[in-house]
Amino acid sequence: MRVYNTLTRQIEEFVPLESGHVRMYTCGPTVYNFAHVGNFRAYTFEDLLRRYLKFCGFRVTQVMNITDVDDKTIRGAREKGVTLAEFTAPFVKAFFEDLRTLNIEPAEHYPAATAHVPEMIALISRLLKAGFAYQTEDGSVYFNISRFPQYGRLAHLERADLRAGARVAHDEYDKVNACDFALWKAWEPADGDVVWEAPWGRGRPGWHVECSAMSMKYLGETFDLHTGGVDNIFPHHENEIAQSEAATGKPFVKYWMHCGYLLVDGAKMSKSLGNFYTLRDLLAKGYTGREIRYVLLAAHYRGPLNFTLAALESAKSALKRLDDFSDRLAAIAQASPRELTPTAAALPEWAVAGRARFRAALDEDLGMPEALSALFEMVNKGNRDMDVGHLQPAQASAVLKLLDDLDQVLGCLNKTVAERPTVEIEQLVARREAARGARDWTLADQIRKRLAEMGWELRDTPEGPKLKRK
C-alpha cells in the first residue's frame, strides 16, 4: 500500500511503526453547530482509510477528538445563555447520529477536550521548561516559533515569512499570520465560567494544543497517521507538529494525509448562496445516508469534490445497478445446496480480475475512482454472463461473498444498512405515537407527511407502526 504524505509531498510505501498495527489520529468536529457535508467529506475519507487498512489485515487504533472548548463553542454558549456543556451536548449527540447514518465505523477513542485539560497543562509545562514557550503579562502562554527551526515544513512556509514575536491569540488564521500562537489563553470576562487553574494562571487551552495532548495520550509520542482536510494543514497541523516535537524531541507523525476541498454546485459552501447542507438537510430532501456516502467516496480523496443534488441522483442510479446485480446473483445462488460454502475457487475469471484491479487501485493512495470502475466492470461482465445463462449457482454465491468482502471497504453496497431508520426518524415515529395517544390527529398527520418527505412510508399495523423506505 502506498499513500501520499503531505509532509514530504511524495507517494510513499506505507509501513507502520509497529508491525501489523496502525495508530491514527483524525481531527473530529468542533461542536458549535451541526456538522455540514464538507466536514463529512473528511470523516468519510478517514473511514475509507480505516476500513481499507483493516481489509489489508492491519489492526487499527483510531482516535477522533471532540473539540468542545474553543472560541466558537464559548461564543455560542454565551449567546445562548447556557453553560458550555449544555450548549455542546446536542451537537455531540447529533454528530454520532450522523456517523451512524453514513455507516462510518466507530473509532476506538473519542476524547473530549474538556476532559483532558490536565494533559494539556502538562504539555504546556514541558514547553515552558524547555524554553519553547513564554508567558505574557496577562497570564497567557505562547509558543515561540523562532525556537523551532522546522516550523513551516508541513505547509511549506518560507522562513522569511515567519514573524516570531508577533502573537496571534485566536484559533484560526491564515498563512499571513504565521506568528507565535496561543497555547493557553488567560481568562477574560467573556469566557464566563469556562476556566481552569494552571500554574501560570487561570484560563483555558488554545485549540492547537488540545489535539497534541490527546493524540499523544492515546497513541504515544510518535504514531503512524494523522489525517484531516487540507484546511487543517495550516495553522492547526503545523502547530501540532511544532508543539509536540518541541516537547518530546521525537518525530510526531510519520504520514500526514489530507483530503481536498468540497464545493457545492461549483462554489464554496455558503449559507448566503443557499448551497450550505448539513446531513439533516439532505435527509429532509429524501436522500439516504447510503447515497450521500457514495458521492463523498466516489472522487479521489485528494482532489476537490463538487457536491451536487444531481450527483446524489446519479448515486441513486449507481446503487440501484449494484442492488439489481446482487438480486440477480442471489436468485441464481438459491439454486445451490444450502450447505455449499462459497469459495474463491468458484469465482469466475472476470470477478478474480475485478477483485485484483479493485485492490490495486486502493493500494495506490486509495484510488477510489479506479476501484469503482473495477466494480462496475464486474457488474457489466457478470450481467452478460447471467443474460446467457453462463453463471452457475456456486459462482453466483462466490460473487455475492466477494461483494460482501468489498463492502467491508466501501460501506455502501449493503442496501439493508441504508434501509435502517436514523435516530431522528425513530424519534419522529415516537412523537407521532404520542400524538396519536393524545388524539392529536392533526400533529400525527403532519409527522406522517414529514416522514414521507424524508423518504419513509409509515404504516399503522396491529403490531405497531412499521417503517419502509420509499
Long-range contacts (C-beta under 8 A, 24 or more apart in sequence): 1-52, 1-53, 1-56, 1-362, 1-363, 2-363, 2-364, 2-365, 3-255, 3-257, 3-365, 3-366, 4-257, 4-302, 4-365, 5-255, 5-256, 5-257, 6-154, 6-233, 6-256, 6-257, 6-258, 7-153, 7-154, 7-253, 7-255, 7-256, 9-156, 11-364, 11-365, 12-255, 14-255, 16-58, 16-224, 16-254, 17-222, 17-223, 17-224, 17-254, 20-57, 20-58, 20-59, 21-58, 21-59, 21-60, 21-61, 22-53, 22-58, 22-59, 22-60, 22-61, 22-224, 22-225, 23-61, 23-219, 23-220, 23-223, 23-224, 23-225, 24-49, 24-50, 24-53, 24-60, 24-61, 24-62, 24-63, 24-219, 24-223, 24-224, 24-225, 24-226, 24-227, 25-62, 25-63, 25-64, 25-65, 25-211, 25-215, 25-219, 25-223, 25-225, 25-226, 25-227, 25-253, 26-62, 26-63, 26-64, 26-107, 26-226, 26-227, 26-228, 27-64, 27-65, 27-211, 27-227, 27-228, 27-229, 27-232, 27-236, 28-64, 28-65, 28-66, 28-67, 28-95, 28-110, 29-66, 29-67, 29-91, 29-95, 30-67, 30-70, 30-72, 30-73, 31-66, 31-67, 31-68, 31-73, 31-88, 31-91, 31-92, 31-95, 32-70, 32-72, 32-73, 32-75, 32-76, 32-87, 32-88, 32-91, 33-76, 33-91, 34-91, 34-94, 34-98, 34-278, 34-279, 34-280, 35-94, 35-95, 35-98, 35-278, 35-279, 36-269, 36-276, 36-277, 36-278, 36-279, 37-262, 37-264, 37-269, 37-277, 37-278, 37-279, 37-282, 37-292, 37-296, 37-307, 38-229, 38-261, 38-262, 38-269, 40-98, 40-102, 40-279, 40-292, 40-296, 41-229, 41-259, 41-262, 41-296, 41-305, 41-307, 42-227, 42-228, 42-229, 42-259, 43-99, 43-102, 43-104, 44-102, 44-104, 44-293, 44-296, 44-297, 45-227, 45-259, 45-296, 45-297, 45-301, 45-366, 46-227, 47-102, 47-104, 47-105, 47-411, 48-297, 48-301, 48-366, 48-368, 48-409, 48-410, 48-411, 49-225, 49-227, 49-257, 49-366, 50-105, 50-107, 51-105, 51-408, 51-409, 51-410, 51-411, 52-362, 52-366, 52-409, 54-408, 55-405, 55-408, 55-409, 60-108, 61-108, 61-109, 61-218, 61-219, 62-107, 62-108, 62-109, 63-107, 63-108, 63-109, 63-110, 63-111, 63-214, 63-215, 63-218, 63-219, 64-107, 64-109, 64-110, 65-110, 65-111, 65-112, 65-113, 65-210, 65-211, 65-214, 65-215, 66-92, 66-95, 66-110, 66-111, 66-112, 66-113, 67-113, 67-207, 67-210, 68-92, 68-112, 68-113, 68-114, 69-113, 69-114, 69-194, 69-204, 69-205, 69-210, 70-113, 70-171, 70-207, 70-210, 71-170, 71-171, 71-172, 71-207, 72-171, 74-190, 74-191, 74-192, 74-194, 74-204, 77-192, 77-194, 78-190, 78-192, 83-193, 84-114, 84-193, 84-194, 85-114, 94-280, 97-422, 97-423, 97-424, 98-279, 98-280, 100-422, 100-423, 101-279, 101-283, 101-289, 101-422, 102-279, 102-289, 102-292, 102-293, 102-296, 103-289, 103-290, 103-293, 103-411, 103-412, 103-417, 104-411, 105-411, 109-218, 111-214, 111-217, 111-218, 113-205, 113-210, 113-214, 116-210, 116-213, 116-214, 116-217, 117-196, 117-204, 117-205, 119-213, 119-214, 119-217, 120-205, 120-209, 120-210, 120-213, 121-184, 121-196, 121-198, 121-199, 121-205, 122-213, 123-209, 123-212, 123-213, 123-216, 123-243, 123-247, 124-183, 124-184, 124-198, 124-205, 124-209, 125-199, 126-247, 127-183, 127-243, 127-246, 127-247, 128-200, 130-246, 130-247, 132-243, 132-246, 132-247, 133-183, 135-200, 136-167, 136-186, 138-186, 139-184, 139-186, 139-187, 139-200, 139-201, 139-202, 139-203, 140-169, 140-182, 140-184, 140-185, 140-186, 140-203, 141-182, 141-183, 141-184, 141-200, 142-167, 142-180, 142-181, 142-182, 142-183, 143-180, 143-181, 143-183, 143-239, 143-242, 143-243, 143-246, 144-180, 145-178, 145-179, 145-180, 145-181, 145-242, 147-246, 148-242, 148-245, 148-246, 150-241, 150-242, 150-245, 151-238, 151-242, 152-178, 152-238, 153-241, 154-233, 154-234, 154-237, 154-238, 154-241, 154-256, 155-233, 155-234, 155-237, 155-238, 157-234, 157-238, 171-206, 171-207, 171-208, 172-207, 172-235, 172-236, 173-235, 174-234, 174-235, 175-234, 177-235, 178-234, 178-235, 181-206, 181-208, 181-235, 181-239, 182-206, 183-208, 183-209, 183-243, 184-209, 207-236, 208-235, 208-236, 208-239, 208-240, 208-243, 209-243, 211-236, 211-240, 212-240, 212-243, 212-244, 212-247, 212-252, 215-240, 215-244, 216-244, 216-248, 221-248, 221-250, 221-252, 222-248, 222-250, 222-251, 222-252, 222-253, 222-254, 223-253, 223-254, 224-253, 224-254, 224-255, 225-253, 225-254, 225-255, 225-256, 225-257, 226-252, 226-253, 226-255, 226-256, 226-257, 227-256, 227-257, 227-258, 227-259, 228-258, 228-259, 229-258, 229-259, 229-260, 229-261, 230-258, 230-259, 230-260, 230-261, 231-261, 232-258, 233-258, 257-301, 258-302, 259-301, 259-302, 260-301, 260-302, 260-303, 260-304, 260-305, 261-304, 261-305, 262-304, 262-305, 262-307, 263-304, 263-305, 263-306, 263-307, 264-306, 264-307, 264-308, 265-306, 265-307, 265-308, 266-306, 277-307, 280-424, 282-312, 283-422, 283-424, 283-454, 283-455, 284-453, 284-454, 285-309, 286-453, 286-454, 286-455, 286-470, 287-312, 287-316, 287-455, 288-418, 288-455, 288-469, 289-418, 289-422, 290-319, 290-412, 290-415, 290-417, 290-418, 291-315, 291-316, 291-319, 291-418, 293-411, 293-412, 294-318, 294-319, 294-412, 297-368, 297-410, 297-412, 298-368, 298-369, 298-372, 299-368, 299-369, 300-365, 300-366, 300-367, 300-368, 300-369, 301-366, 301-368, 302-365, 318-376, 319-412, 319-415, 319-418, 321-376, 321-379, 322-375, 322-379, 322-403, 322-413, 323-415, 325-379, 325-382, 325-383, 326-400, 326-403, 326-413, 326-415, 328-383, 328-386, 329-382, 329-386, 329-391, 329-396, 329-397, 329-399, 329-400, 329-403, 330-396, 330-400, 332-386, 332-391, 332-392, 332-393, 332-396, 333-393, 333-396, 333-397, 333-400, 334-393, 335-393, 336-393, 336-394, 336-396, 336-397, 340-393, 340-394, 340-397, 342-394, 342-397, 342-398, 342-400, 342-401, 343-394, 343-398, 344-398, 345-398, 346-392, 346-394, 346-395, 346-397, 346-398, 347-395, 347-398, 347-399, 347-402, 348-382, 348-385, 348-391, 348-395, 348-399, 350-377, 350-378, 350-381, 350-382, 350-385, 351-378, 351-382, 351-395, 351-398, 351-399, 351-402, 354-378, 354-381, 355-402, 355-406, 358-406, 362-409, 375-406, 418-469, 419-469, 421-456, 421-467, 425-451, 425-454, 425-456, 425-467, 429-458, 429-465, 429-467, 432-458, 432-465, 433-464, 433-465
